[in-house]
Amino acid sequence: MLTIGCHLSTSKGFLAMGQTALSIGANTFAFFTRNPRGGSAKAIDAADAAALRDLMAANGFGTLVAHAPYTLNPCSDKEHAREFARECMADDLVRMEAVPGNYYNFHPGSHVKQGAEKGIELISGLLNEVLRPEQTTTVLLETMAGKGTEVGRTIEELAAIIERVELSDHLGVCLDTCHVHDGGYDIVGDLDGVLAEFDRVVGIDRLRAVHVNDSKNPRGAHKDRHEKIGEGFIGIEAFARIVRHPQLRDLPFILETPNDLPGYAAEIALLRGLAE
């Protein structure tokens, strides 16, 4: 069965997210570890986290895909911003142990005209500071659309970050379908070719999750504007190939489309149907 869900609110706690996921037909979900536009984080309720773990085990949930806040920029040109990113990520990785064995996804950041090479150096340096040998969480670098000075716009940039991290066994990649499409990769006409290139440069074993989003823009636009499944430039036929692809179908799929819960329930049912 396809492992699929969407972003859910943490406002009512861990167990409530699991129950909401079940109510919309999901068997995984994403959540922000703290305010996505800020830095505050709620205290962890150990009993609540344990209740979620029990619910997941009883209902065959797949791996969760937590998300770092958007405000993190590990390769900022400002030292205080880099320190904020370091402190948040270090704290998040400790907090993630309340639901061990899951994924923590983050945007590599923007180099702010320092150059991609400097950005790669700063991102890998931060990861070398925050990763711990004993952690059970795998940190995922997200593929980016390439707007502005984003780092991670190419497979090669992701590989360059991973290659410089000492504890790289704790690293993986989350492929965002809108981002790679907007970044210029032809996942509509040549999905096999894109995945073969990823395997050659990064290694397909590093690919751990998929953000499944249509795009409001044509391939190569570098704009990152998500659309509902089948209503954008990627299209329903391409998503059928994505959810059935042998190198993708067993990964957790997370919807980030412009939707409410009933809309996500419909897209989950749609993609499950396409996967059969």
N, C-alpha and C positions, 0 to 999 in steps of 0.2 A: 504493500500500500504506500502511496505517495506520502512523504512526510512534509506537511505544509501548514503554515499558519501566517500570522500577521503581527504587527506591533500592537501590544496591549498596554493599557495604563497600569502603573504600579500603585495608584492612589489607594486601592483597597488591599494591597498586599499580594504575596506570592500565591496563596491558595486561590484567591479570587481570580487571578489571571488564568490559572489552570482551569477553573470552572468555566470562565468565559470562553476559553479556547474550545473546550468540549461543546459548548452551546452553539458554536458556529462550524462545527465539524473539523476543527483543527487538531493536530496531534504534535504540534510544536508551536512556539511563538517567540517573538522578540520583545525586548523591553529595554528601556533606557535605565542605566545603572544609577543615574541621577538626573536632575533637571536638564533636558536636552539643550536648553538655551542659557544655562547657568552652570553652577558648580555644586549646588547643595545636594545632599543625599540623605534619605531617610535612614534611621537606625534599622538594623536588621533584627527581625523577630525570629529567633531560632525555631520556635514551635511552628510558626507560620511556614517557614522554609521547609521544615520537616514534613508538614502536611502536604505541601506541593510535591515533594519527592515521592510520597506515598501515592498521591493521585496519579502522577506520571507513570509510576511502576505498574499501577493497577490498570491503566488505560493505554499502555503501549506507546507512550510518547517517545519521539525522537529527541535529538540533541537540541537544546535551546540556543538561541543566538542573541545574546545581550549586545547592546550598542552603547558605545561611549558617547558622551554629549558632543554636539556639533561644535561647541566652543573650544574644544581642544585643538591646538595647533602645535604639534611637536617640533615643527621646523620653522616656527615664527622667527622673524628677525629681531624680536624683542625678548630679552632674557626672562622677564617676569612671566611672559606668556608660555615660554617653554617650561618654566618651573611649575606653573599652574598645571600644565599637561602632565608633567612627571608626577606631581603629587596626586592628581586625580586618578591616573592610571594605576599607580602603585596601590592606592587605597581601594580602587575597584577590584583589582586582582585578589586582594585579601577578602573583600566582601563576596566575591563570586564563589568562594569556597563554601558558602552557605548552601549552594546548589552545585556541588562538585561535578566535574567532568563535562562541562558545557563550553560554549564558545563566547568570546568577547571580541566584538567587531569594532574597528575604528577607521576613520578616514585618515590617511597618512598625513594630510595637511597641505599648506601652501607655503612655498619658499619665499614669497613676497620679494621677488626680484633678486634674491641671493643666488639663484641658479639651481637647477635640479640636482646637480652633484652635491652642493652644500646641503640642500634639503634632505637628500638621501643620507648624508653623513649625520645630520642632526637626528633624524628619525631612528636610525639604527643605534645611535648613541643612547637615546632615551630608552629604547627597548633593552639594551644591555644593562641599563640601570634598574629597570623595574621587573624584569623576568626573574623568577626564582626556580631553582631546580625542583623543589617539592610541589609546585603548584599543579593542580589538576586541570586548570583552564587552558584551552588553546586560544591564543590571540590571533585574530584574523585581520589581515590588511585588506581593505576594500578596494576593488578596481574603481578608478575614477574617470569622469567624463572628459577631463582636461580643460575645464574652464579656468580662466585666469592663470594663476601660477601653481595649480594643483600638482602635487607629486603623486605618482601612481597612475598616471594616464596611459602608461604602456606596460606591457608584460615585463619588459626589460627593466623598468624602474623598480617594479616590485621585486624582481629577482635580485637586483643590486642591494636592496634593503636587507632581504633575507640572508644573503651571502655574508653580510657584515655582522650578523647577530650570533653571539656565542651559543646561546641556548636556542638555536633555531628549530629544535625538535618541538618547541612550544609554539611555533608559528604556522599559520596556514593562510589561505586566501579566500575571501568571499567574492564571488563573481556577481556583479550587479548588471542585469541584462540591459537596462536603460543606459548605464554608464559606459559599458563596453561598446554598445551600438553608437552612442553619441561620441565616443572616443575614436570611432572609425573602424572598428572590427566588424566584419560581415557575418554576424551570427544568424542573419536571415538566409543568406544564400550559400554560406560556407561554414556552418557550425563545426563540422568535422575538422576543417582546416584551422579554425581558431583554436580549438581544443588541442590539436596536434602541435600548434605553435606554443601554446601554454605548456604542454608536456615537455617540449624540447627546451624551453627557456627556464621554466620554474620547476616542472615535475608535476604530473597530474595528481599525485598523492597529496600535494599541498592544497588542492582544491577541496574545501570542506563544506561550503554552503553557497546558496544562490539567493540573491535578492531578485525576485521575479517581478519585473515592472515593464510595461510598455513605455514607449517614448513619444512625446509630442513633436519630436524633431527628426529630420532625416539623418541617416548615418553620417557621422563625421561632423555634426553641428557643434560639438563641445559645449552643450548648454545645460544638460542635466535637468530635464523637466519630465517628470513621470506622468504616465497616462494609464488608464484602466486597461486591463488585459483585452487585447483584440481591438482596441479603439485607437491605436497609434501606428507608428511607422514600422514596428516590429511585426505585429499582426498575429492572428490566431494560428495560422499554419506553422509559423516558426515556433510558437510556444508549444504546439503539439510535439514538434521534433525535440525541443528542449527537455520537456518532462519525460519523454520516452528514451532519451539518449542514454546508452549504457554507462557513460562516464559521469552522468549527472543524476539519473533517476533515483539513486539511493541517498542523495544528499538532502539536508533540510532546505526547503524552499520557504522564503519569507516574502510575503507581499508588502510592498510599500506604495501601493497605488492610491490615488486620491479617492478614498472610500470611507463609509461608515461601517459598522459591524454587519448589517444586513448585506451590504455590498461585498464585504470580504467573504461572508458565508457563500454568496453566489459565485465568487471567483474561485473559492476553494473547491466547490462542487464542479465548476467548469473544468478546472485543471485536473481534478481527479478523473473526470470523464475522458479528458484528452489522453491521460496517462494509461488508460486501460487498453 
